[in-house]
Amino acid sequence: MEYIDFVKRKVQLHHEIENAIKEMMMEKGVTEIDLLKDEESFDAGWLIRSIGDTNALEEVLVANIKVENNTLYYKGKTTCETDEDWQLLDVSDNVLLGSIDTVYDAVFQRIKSNF
């Protein structure tokens, strides 16, 4: 029996999703998208992130997304508040692996419809 490294696969998938979002936005010349605009017509983008230096997690609605210097950032909206500062959309920060597929869907739908 051989060990299957699913974490490695999840990291790879996460980076593939990030790259697909960046490529899509850059191809259309879009640097920022308000994912709450027309939210009744399009799917929402969600992710799961850790809270500070704790083991606690929270599900976050992605309100805005932007690409800057080939890096993705987001502003998340919880039940209580919306992030004031841009957050890094990367597993090296606080975003859980494999939790950004709905963000890709939300960005894809808006770019396909509006650009």
C-alpha positions in Angstrom: 0.0 0.0 0.0 1.3 3.4 -1.0 0.7 6.7 1.0 -1.3 9.3 -0.9 -0.3 12.9 -0.1 -3.7 14.7 -0.3 -2.4 17.8 1.4 0.1 18.3 -1.5 -2.8 17.8 -4.0 -4.9 20.4 -2.1 -2.0 22.9 -2.2 -1.6 22.4 -5.9 -5.4 22.8 -6.5 -5.5 25.9 -4.4 -2.6 27.5 -6.4 -4.3 26.4 -9.7 -7.5 28.2 -8.6 -5.6 31.3 -7.6 -3.8 31.3 -11.0 -7.0 30.8 -12.9 -8.6 33.8 -11.2 -5.6 36.0 -11.8 -5.3 35.0 -15.5 -9.0 35.5 -16.0 -8.9 39.0 -14.5 -5.7 40.1 -16.2 -6.9 38.8 -19.6 -9.9 41.1 -19.4 -8.0 44.0 -17.9 -10.0 43.8 -14.6 -8.0 44.7 -11.5 -10.9 44.7 -9.0 -14.4 43.2 -8.7 -17.2 43.9 -6.3 -18.6 40.4 -5.6 -21.6 41.9 -3.8 -22.8 43.8 -6.8 -25.7 42.0 -8.4 -25.4 39.3 -5.8 -29.0 38.2 -6.5 -28.0 37.4 -10.1 -24.6 35.7 -9.5 -23.2 33.1 -7.1 -21.4 34.2 -4.0 -17.8 33.4 -3.3 -16.9 31.9 0.1 -13.8 30.9 1.8 -12.8 29.6 5.2 -10.0 31.3 7.2 -8.4 31.0 10.5 -8.8 33.8 13.0 -5.6 35.4 14.2 -3.2 33.0 16.0 -6.0 30.8 17.3 -7.3 27.4 16.0 -10.7 29.0 15.4 -12.1 29.2 11.9 -14.7 31.4 10.2 -16.6 31.2 6.9 -16.3 34.5 5.0 -18.3 35.9 2.1 -15.8 37.4 -0.3 -17.0 41.0 -0.8 -14.3 42.2 -3.1 -11.3 40.7 -5.0 -8.4 42.4 -6.7 -5.2 41.4 -8.4 -2.2 43.6 -7.9 1.4 42.7 -8.9 0.3 39.2 -9.8 -1.1 38.7 -6.2 -4.7 38.2 -5.2 -6.3 40.0 -2.3 -9.8 40.0 -0.9 -12.1 41.8 1.5 -14.2 39.4 3.5 -17.6 39.9 5.0 -18.6 38.0 8.2 -22.0 38.3 9.9 -20.6 41.1 12.0 -18.3 43.2 9.7 -16.5 43.6 6.5 -12.7 43.7 6.4 -11.4 47.3 6.1 -8.0 46.2 4.8 -7.2 43.9 1.8 -6.3 40.3 2.9 -4.0 38.0 1.0 -5.9 35.2 -0.7 -3.3 32.6 -0.1 -2.7 29.6 2.2 0.5 31.2 3.4 -1.7 33.8 5.1 -4.9 32.5 6.8 -7.0 31.0 4.0 -7.7 27.3 4.4 -6.6 25.0 1.6 -9.2 24.2 -1.1 -11.8 26.6 0.2 -11.8 29.1 -2.7 -13.5 27.2 -5.5 -16.7 29.2 -5.1 -14.6 32.4 -5.4 -13.5 31.2 -8.8 -17.1 30.6 -9.8 -18.2 34.0 -8.6 -15.4 35.8 -10.5 -15.9 33.7 -13.6 -19.7 34.5 -13.8 -19.2 38.2 -13.4 -16.3 38.4 -15.9 -18.3 36.3 -18.5 -21.4 38.5 -18.0 -19.8 42.0 -17.8 -16.5 42.1 -19.7 
